[in-house]
Amino acid sequence: MSVLYAGGRVFDGRDFLDGHGVLVEGAAIARVAPLAEFEGHAGRRVDTTGCTLLPGLVDCHVHLVFDGGPNPWAALQTQRPGQIAVKALDNALRTLRGGITAVRDCGGKDYIEFAARDACNDGRFLGPTIRAAGRMVCMTGGHGNSTGRIADGVDEVVKAVREQIHAGSDLIKIMATGGVLTPGVNPEDAHYSFEELSAGVREGHRFHRHCASHAQGAEGILNAVRAGVDSIEHGILLNEECIAEMLARGTVLVPTLIAIDTILTSTDKAIPPFMVEKAQRMKLRHGASIKAFHAAGGILAMGTDAGTPFNRHGENVAELRCMADLGIPALDVLRASTANGAELMRLSDRGRIADGMAADLLLVAGDPEADIEAVASLANHRFVMKNGVVAHGAEQAGAPAAKKRRGAAVAAG
């Protein structure tokens, strides 16, 4: 079945196209071209006038095993593996319905989230494309130590990375600093040394895994960047030296602005006070760091840290609003949320609207170049398509809708 989408604007992952149509055949985009080339099209046509067609969005930092409650790590300790597995799958499906067609899970629990990854990636459930890190690698007492793989010293870090690769991890997540959600650690403090980080990153790269580093304080960011990580997660306390080093190496920054905001805007008294205090401290610098990095020409990729306190899966698009509120132009926000994210995740067939790419698409009412709310507000989403199958808004799409099996969406076919 072929469907031509025409009439509205197209954002192809890099730039806006006017007067173009997008022809979808099966699971792929068959052709993107000026409308004149489709004059003889005999298949179905969907009028997108007043709307914008974009690639499905890419979120480069989520935690599918977290439920968005006031203390996610504590909640994990009371849940059985089966409960966590079902929760991770449910979170993945919610994420797709919210316009996100690919995610990078940056740390789970005992590889339980791999079941959700595999179920979505092999088509048993219609969910986002998932790349998963497995267990975060952290030092004794470090950020994430309640679920991470604790390793100290160069040899032990190398062993920990090898364990993740053996378990089936798609990327390596290494904790370079303290963080907000772990009691007794400071986000400003460097944790792993340059030598430990270098050994871990080198081992990950040797086995063709890209490497992400939780890094909030400047010293830890520098250690991670100089060690060769592919992305810095959060980057809250960037200084000029950090930015210069990242630019020189092409290191990507994944800001996760919404994660701090949801802690500070929640009125729920169950959020531990230590989290609120650290979030308040970090908020003072976070936005300024991201603005400075962008102004210097750095590469941004959208990430939310979804699953952290009141940072809900399925509401990921709020991160685009946070980036735009810093004064980052809508075009750069959209690039960060599509093509840049797909490139960071090594998804060569996603994040772009182009001939031969996967038909992962999001149609929104309005023009996000003029107003980012066209994408950042779920109310403006008209349909979400994954591999040519509509996951949300089927009546708008004119394409096959997902079938239902045992309460979950699966690919039609």
Secondary structure, DSSP 8 states (H G I E B T S, - for coil): -EEEEESSEEE-SSSEESSEEEEEETTEEEEEEEGGGGTT--SEEEE-TTEEEEE-EEEEEE-TT--S-SSHHHHHTTS-HHHHHHHHHHHHHHHHHTTEEEEEE---STTTTHHHHHHHHTTSS---EEEE--S-EE-TT-TTTTTSEE--SHHHHHHHHHHHHHHT-SEEEEE-B--SSSTT--TTSB-S-HHHHHHHHHHHHHTT-EEEEEE-SHHHHHHHHHHT-SEEEE-TT--HHHHHHHHHHT-EEE--HHHHHHHHH---TTS-HHHHHHHHHHHHHHHHHHHHHHHTT--B-----BTSTT--TT-TTHHHHHHHHTT--HHHHHHHHTHHHHHHTT-TTSSS-STTSB--EEEEES-TTT-THHHHSGGGEEEEEETTEEEE-HHHH-S-B-EEETTEEE---
